[in-house]
Amino acid sequence: MKDLVEVLYREIPAGVGSKGKLRLTKEDEKRLLRKGARWAVEEGYGEPEDLEHTESGGMIEGADPSLISDKAIERGKAQQGTLGSGNHFLEIQYVQEIYDREAADALGLFPDQVTIMIHTGSRGFGHQVCTDYLEVMEKAARKYEIKLPDRELACAPFNSPEAQDYMAAMKAAANYAWANRQCIMHWTREAIMKALKISPGQLGLSLVYDVAHNIAKVEEHTVNGKRMILVVHRKGATRAFPPGHPELPEAYKNIGQPVLIPGDMGRASFVLIGTEKAMAETFGSTCHGAGRVLSRHQAIKRAKGRAIWREMEDAGIMVKSTGKRTLAEEMSEAYKDITNVVDVVHRAGISKKVAKLRPMGVVKG
C-alpha cells in the first residue's frame, strides 16, 4: 500500500498551484472546454466506455470559450490533470459493507473489493471563471433591481445576457472538471499497472460513475403539481436522480443514479443511489459530503505538536501529502462523521445506501 501511494503521489500532480503533465496550447484548451471528458478520451486518456458512466457523457453542450477571460485560460492551461489541494483527494479504498446487494451488483461492487475515489474539480480555472462573473452578476443585480438578502449572494434573470454568458462560461468550467478527472483516472490506471506490473485485464479497473458536485443545470421538476423548467444549483449538494430517469446511463436505469459521498480521510466514504423521493422533495438532490465542524484555522491549532500522518498510519491508512498543513486542515476530527450524515439522507429517503468504502491509502494536495 505504501508503494502504491508513493507511485500515485509521484504520477498525479497535487497541491496548491500544482502544474500538470499536459502542455496545452490555447486552441487545445478551447477544444477541451467545449468537449470535456470526450476531449480526454479522444486524446487517448481513457476509454469510450468511461463516458457512458459519466454525468452528461462528460460534456455539457453550449460551453463558449470566447466568454472566458485570458487569466482563466492561462490558469487552466497549466492545471489540467491535477488534483489540487484542500479537501480534494485520491483514495485507495475497499468495500467494507454492502447495504443493497441488487444495486451493488449493478454498480459492480462487492465486499472487500479495492476501489479508487477521486474528488477534484475545475481547479484554478473554475475559480477564476467564478471570480470574473461575480463582478458581472453584482452589476446585473443592481441593473435589474434585484434585492438580495445577503451580500454573499449574486444573481441575474436567467434569460438576461449576463446570466446566459455566465451559464456558457460555467459549462466550460464543468467540462474542464470532467476532463480533469478523466485524465487523473487514466494516469491512476497506468500508475497502478506499472507499480504492480500487471496488464489492464488483470487490473480490471472500470469507472462506476463521475458526478458533478458544484454545478447549475437546467432541469424539469414538479412544483406544486405543475411541471416546470428550473435552474437547479447544486452547491454543497449532489444530484440523486431516481430509477428510470432519462439522463441516467442504460446500465443504471433500473436502480437509479449512483451518488458518491466522500467522507474524511480517516473514516469512510459512501456510494448511494438516487430516489423518487429526492425528485419530489429536494429537486433530485442529496448531501455533498461530511461538512466541517472545525474551521481550517481551528484544525491547524488542534493539530499542533501532532504527527497526523503517523496517527493515520497507526490506524492502517497510508497518506502522502505535499505539506503538513493540509493534513492538519483535513484531519478526521475537523469533519462530521460521514456515517451520521449519510444515515440522515438514507432515513429521509432522498438517497439509499449501497456501500461503505474504507480508506487504505490517501493522496492529498
C-alpha positions as CSV (number, residue, x, y, z in Angstrom):
1,M,0.0,0.0,0.0
2,K,2.8,2.4,0.9
3,D,4.4,1.8,-2.5
4,L,1.1,2.3,-4.3
5,V,0.5,5.6,-2.5
6,E,4.1,6.7,-3.4
7,V,3.6,5.9,-7.1
8,L,0.2,7.7,-7.2
9,Y,1.7,10.7,-5.4
10,R,4.5,10.9,-8.0
11,E,2.3,10.3,-11.0
12,I,-0.7,12.6,-10.1
13,P,0.3,16.2,-9.6
14,A,-1.2,17.6,-6.4
15,G,-1.0,20.7,-4.2
16,V,-1.7,24.4,-4.4
17,G,-0.9,25.8,-7.9
18,S,0.3,22.3,-9.0
19,K,1.0,22.0,-12.7
20,G,0.0,19.0,-14.8
21,K,1.8,16.8,-17.3
22,L,-0.2,18.2,-20.2
23,R,1.1,21.1,-22.2
24,L,-1.9,22.7,-23.8
25,T,-2.0,25.4,-26.4
26,K,-4.8,27.9,-26.2
27,E,-6.5,26.1,-29.1
28,D,-6.2,22.7,-27.3
29,E,-7.7,24.2,-24.2
30,K,-10.6,25.7,-26.1
31,R,-11.4,22.3,-27.6
32,L,-11.2,20.8,-24.1
33,L,-13.6,23.4,-22.8
34,R,-16.1,22.5,-25.4
35,K,-15.8,18.7,-25.3
36,G,-14.9,17.9,-21.6
37,A,-14.0,14.3,-20.9
38,R,-14.7,13.4,-24.6
39,W,-11.7,15.5,-25.5
40,A,-9.6,13.5,-22.9
41,V,-10.8,10.1,-24.4
42,E,-10.2,11.3,-28.0
43,E,-6.6,12.3,-26.9
44,G,-6.0,8.8,-25.5
45,Y,-6.7,9.4,-21.8
46,G,-9.2,6.7,-21.1
47,E,-11.7,4.5,-22.9
48,P,-15.0,5.4,-24.6
49,E,-16.9,3.2,-22.0
50,D,-15.8,5.7,-19.3
51,L,-18.1,8.3,-21.0
52,E,-21.1,6.0,-20.6
53,H,-20.7,6.2,-16.8
54,T,-20.1,9.9,-16.6
55,E,-22.8,12.5,-15.9
56,S,-23.9,14.2,-19.2
57,G,-21.5,11.9,-21.0
58,G,-18.7,14.1,-19.7
59,M,-19.7,17.1,-21.7
60,I,-22.4,19.8,-21.5
61,E,-23.4,21.4,-24.8
62,G,-23.2,25.2,-25.1
63,A,-19.9,26.0,-23.5
64,D,-18.4,29.1,-25.0
65,P,-14.6,29.6,-24.5
66,S,-14.9,33.1,-26.1
67,L,-16.6,34.2,-22.8
68,I,-13.6,33.1,-20.7
69,S,-11.0,35.7,-19.5
70,D,-7.4,35.4,-20.6
71,K,-6.5,35.0,-16.9
72,A,-8.8,31.9,-16.6
73,I,-7.4,30.4,-19.8
74,E,-3.8,30.9,-18.6
75,R,-4.6,29.3,-15.2
76,G,-6.4,26.4,-17.0
77,K,-3.6,25.6,-19.4
78,A,-1.2,24.6,-16.6
79,Q,-3.6,22.9,-14.2
80,Q,-5.4,20.3,-16.3
81,G,-4.8,16.8,-14.9
82,T,-4.0,18.0,-11.4
83,L,-5.6,17.1,-8.1
84,G,-5.2,20.5,-6.3
85,S,-5.4,20.9,-2.6
86,G,-7.8,21.3,0.4
87,N,-10.4,18.6,0.6
88,H,-9.5,17.2,-2.9
89,F,-8.0,13.8,-2.8
90,L,-7.3,10.5,-4.5
91,E,-8.0,7.5,-2.2
92,I,-7.4,3.8,-2.4
93,Q,-10.4,2.2,-0.5
94,Y,-12.1,-1.1,0.0
95,V,-15.7,-2.1,0.1
96,Q,-16.3,-2.6,3.8
97,E,-20.1,-3.1,3.8
98,I,-22.9,-3.7,1.3
99,Y,-26.4,-2.5,2.2
100,D,-28.2,-3.1,-1.1
101,R,-27.0,-6.2,-2.9
102,E,-29.0,-5.7,-6.1
103,A,-27.8,-2.1,-6.6
104,A,-24.2,-3.1,-5.7
105,D,-24.3,-5.9,-8.3
106,A,-25.5,-3.4,-10.9
107,L,-22.7,-1.0,-9.9
108,G,-20.1,-3.8,-10.0
109,L,-19.3,-3.5,-6.2
110,F,-18.7,-6.5,-3.9
111,P,-17.3,-6.9,-0.3
112,D,-13.5,-6.4,0.1
113,Q,-13.2,-5.1,-3.4
114,V,-10.5,-2.4,-3.9
115,T,-11.8,0.9,-5.2
116,I,-10.3,4.3,-6.1
117,M,-12.2,7.5,-5.4
118,I,-11.1,10.8,-7.0
119,H,-12.5,14.1,-5.7
120,T,-11.4,17.2,-7.6
121,G,-12.9,19.8,-9.9
122,S,-12.1,22.6,-12.3
123,R,-9.2,23.9,-10.2
124,G,-7.9,27.5,-10.6
125,F,-9.8,27.7,-14.0
126,G,-13.2,27.3,-12.4
127,H,-12.3,29.6,-9.5
128,Q,-11.3,32.3,-11.9
129,V,-14.4,31.9,-14.0
130,C,-16.5,32.4,-10.8
131,T,-14.4,35.4,-9.7
132,D,-14.8,37.1,-13.1
133,Y,-18.6,36.6,-13.2
134,L,-19.3,37.6,-9.6
135,E,-18.4,41.2,-10.7
136,V,-20.8,40.9,-13.7
137,M,-23.6,39.5,-11.5
138,E,-23.2,42.2,-8.9
139,K,-23.7,44.9,-11.5
140,A,-26.6,42.9,-13.0
141,A,-28.4,42.6,-9.7
142,R,-28.4,46.4,-9.4
143,K,-29.3,46.8,-13.1
144,Y,-32.4,44.6,-12.8
145,E,-33.2,46.0,-9.3
146,I,-33.0,42.6,-7.5
147,K,-32.9,42.9,-3.7
148,L,-30.7,40.2,-2.2
149,P,-31.0,39.3,1.5
150,D,-27.2,38.5,1.8
151,R,-24.1,40.2,0.4
152,E,-22.7,36.7,-0.4
153,L,-25.5,36.2,-3.0
154,A,-25.3,37.3,-6.6
155,C,-27.8,36.7,-9.5
156,A,-29.4,37.9,-12.7
157,P,-32.6,36.9,-14.6
158,F,-31.9,33.6,-16.4
159,N,-32.7,35.0,-19.9
160,S,-30.6,38.1,-19.4
161,P,-27.4,38.4,-21.4
162,E,-25.4,38.4,-18.2
163,A,-26.9,35.1,-17.0
164,Q,-26.6,33.4,-20.4
165,D,-23.0,34.4,-20.7
166,Y,-22.3,33.0,-17.2
167,M,-24.1,29.7,-18.0
168,A,-22.0,29.3,-21.1
169,A,-18.8,30.0,-19.1
170,M,-19.8,27.7,-16.2
171,K,-20.5,24.9,-18.7
172,A,-16.9,25.4,-19.9
173,A,-15.7,25.0,-16.3
174,A,-17.8,21.9,-15.8
175,N,-16.3,20.4,-19.0
176,Y,-12.8,21.3,-17.7
177,A,-13.6,19.4,-14.5
178,W,-14.8,16.3,-16.3
179,A,-11.7,16.3,-18.5
180,N,-9.5,16.8,-15.4
181,R,-11.0,13.7,-13.5
182,Q,-10.8,11.7,-16.7
183,C,-7.1,12.4,-17.2
184,I,-6.4,11.7,-13.5
185,M,-8.3,8.4,-13.7
186,H,-6.3,7.4,-16.8
187,W,-2.9,8.1,-15.1
188,T,-4.1,6.3,-11.9
189,R,-4.8,3.2,-14.0
190,E,-1.3,3.5,-15.6
191,A,0.4,4.1,-12.3
192,I,-1.2,1.0,-10.6
193,M,-0.4,-1.2,-13.6
194,K,3.2,0.0,-13.5
195,A,3.6,-0.5,-9.7
196,L,2.0,-4.0,-9.7
197,K,3.5,-5.0,-13.1
198,I,0.1,-6.1,-14.4
199,S,-2.0,-5.7,-17.6
200,P,-5.2,-3.7,-18.0
201,G,-7.2,-7.0,-18.0
202,Q,-5.6,-8.1,-14.7
203,L,-6.2,-4.7,-13.1
204,G,-9.9,-4.7,-14.1
205,L,-10.4,-1.0,-13.1
206,S,-13.6,0.4,-14.6
207,L,-15.5,3.6,-13.8
208,V,-18.6,3.3,-11.6
209,Y,-19.7,6.9,-12.1
210,D,-18.5,10.5,-12.3
211,V,-20.9,13.1,-10.9
212,A,-20.5,16.8,-10.6
213,H,-20.7,18.3,-7.1
214,N,-20.9,22.1,-7.8
215,I,-23.0,23.0,-10.8
216,A,-26.2,24.7,-12.1
217,K,-28.2,22.7,-14.6
218,V,-31.5,23.3,-16.4
219,E,-33.9,20.5,-15.5
220,E,-37.6,19.7,-15.4
221,H,-39.3,19.3,-12.0
222,T,-42.8,19.3,-10.5
223,V,-43.6,22.3,-8.3
224,N,-47.0,22.5,-6.6
225,G,-48.3,19.9,-9.0
226,K,-47.1,21.7,-12.1
227,R,-44.2,20.6,-14.4
228,M,-41.6,23.5,-14.7
229,I,-38.2,24.1,-16.2
230,L,-35.9,25.2,-13.5
231,V,-32.2,26.1,-13.0
232,V,-31.1,23.8,-10.1
233,H,-27.9,25.0,-8.4
234,R,-26.2,22.1,-6.6
235,K,-23.6,23.8,-4.4
236,G,-22.8,21.6,-1.4
237,A,-25.3,19.1,-2.9
238,T,-25.1,16.1,-5.2
239,R,-27.5,15.0,-7.9
240,A,-29.6,12.0,-6.9
241,F,-31.9,11.1,-9.9
242,P,-34.3,8.1,-9.4
243,P,-34.6,4.9,-11.4
244,G,-35.9,5.4,-15.0
245,H,-34.7,9.0,-15.3
246,P,-33.9,9.7,-19.0
247,E,-30.4,11.2,-18.0
248,L,-29.2,8.0,-16.5
249,P,-26.8,5.6,-18.2
250,E,-28.6,2.5,-19.5
251,A,-26.7,0.3,-17.0
252,Y,-28.2,2.2,-14.1
253,K,-31.8,2.9,-15.4
254,N,-33.3,0.2,-13.1
255,I,-31.5,1.2,-9.9
256,G,-31.2,5.0,-10.0
257,Q,-28.2,7.3,-10.3
258,P,-25.0,6.4,-8.4
259,V,-24.3,9.1,-5.7
260,L,-20.7,9.4,-4.5
261,I,-20.4,10.9,-1.0
262,P,-16.8,11.4,0.2
263,G,-16.1,11.5,4.0
264,D,-12.9,12.4,5.7
265,M,-9.6,10.7,5.0
266,G,-9.6,8.6,8.2
267,R,-13.1,7.2,8.4
268,A,-15.2,6.3,5.3
269,S,-17.0,7.3,2.1
270,F,-20.3,6.0,0.7
271,V,-22.0,5.0,-2.5
272,L,-25.7,5.6,-2.6
273,I,-28.4,5.7,-5.3
274,G,-31.0,8.4,-6.1
275,T,-34.7,8.0,-5.4
276,E,-38.2,9.3,-6.4
277,K,-38.5,11.0,-3.0
278,A,-35.5,13.1,-3.9
279,M,-37.2,14.2,-7.1
280,A,-40.4,15.1,-5.1
281,E,-38.8,16.8,-2.2
282,T,-35.3,18.0,-3.0
283,F,-35.2,18.7,-6.7
284,G,-33.3,15.4,-7.3
285,S,-30.6,16.2,-4.8
286,T,-28.9,14.8,-1.7
287,C,-25.9,15.7,0.6
288,H,-22.4,16.6,-0.7
289,G,-20.0,15.2,1.9
290,A,-19.3,15.3,5.6
291,G,-19.1,19.0,6.2
292,R,-16.6,20.7,8.6
293,V,-17.0,21.0,12.3
294,L,-13.7,22.9,12.7
295,S,-12.5,25.8,10.5
296,R,-9.2,25.2,8.8
297,H,-7.6,27.6,11.3
298,Q,-9.1,25.7,14.3
299,A,-7.9,22.4,12.8
300,I,-4.3,23.6,12.4
301,K,-4.4,24.8,16.0
302,R,-5.7,21.4,17.3
303,A,-3.0,19.5,15.3
304,K,-0.1,21.5,16.8
305,G,2.5,19.1,18.1
306,R,0.9,16.1,16.5
307,A,2.1,14.0,13.5
308,I,-1.2,13.4,11.7
309,W,0.4,11.2,9.1
310,R,1.7,8.9,11.8
311,E,-1.7,8.8,13.5
312,M,-3.2,7.8,10.1
313,E,-0.5,5.1,9.6
314,D,-1.2,3.7,13.1
315,A,-4.8,3.4,12.0
316,G,-3.7,1.4,8.9
317,I,-4.1,4.3,6.4
318,M,-1.0,5.3,4.3
319,V,-1.1,9.0,3.5
320,K,1.0,11.2,1.3
321,S,0.6,15.0,1.1
322,T,2.5,18.0,-0.3
323,G,2.5,19.6,3.2
324,K,1.8,19.0,6.9
325,R,-0.6,22.0,6.9
326,T,-3.1,20.2,4.5
327,L,-3.1,17.1,6.7
328,A,-3.8,19.3,9.8
329,E,-6.7,21.1,8.0
330,E,-8.1,17.8,6.7
331,M,-7.7,15.6,9.8
332,S,-10.8,13.4,10.6
333,E,-11.9,15.4,13.7
334,A,-12.2,18.6,11.5
335,Y,-15.3,16.9,9.9
336,K,-18.6,15.5,10.9
337,D,-18.8,11.7,10.9
338,I,-19.9,10.9,7.4
339,T,-21.8,7.8,8.6
340,N,-24.2,10.0,10.6
341,V,-24.7,12.4,7.6
342,V,-25.4,9.5,5.2
343,D,-27.8,7.8,7.7
344,V,-29.9,11.1,7.7
345,V,-30.3,11.2,4.0
346,H,-31.0,7.4,3.8
347,R,-33.7,7.6,6.5
348,A,-35.2,10.7,4.8
349,G,-35.4,8.6,1.7
350,I,-33.7,11.1,-0.6
351,S,-30.9,8.6,-1.4
352,K,-30.4,5.0,-0.5
353,K,-27.2,3.5,0.9
354,V,-25.5,0.9,-1.3
355,A,-21.9,0.5,0.0
356,K,-19.5,1.8,2.6
357,L,-15.9,2.3,1.5
358,R,-13.0,2.5,3.9
359,P,-9.7,4.3,3.1
360,M,-6.4,2.4,2.9
361,G,-4.2,4.9,1.0
362,V,-4.6,8.7,0.6
363,V,-3.0,11.2,-1.7
364,K,-3.7,14.8,-0.7
365,G,-2.5,18.2,-2.2
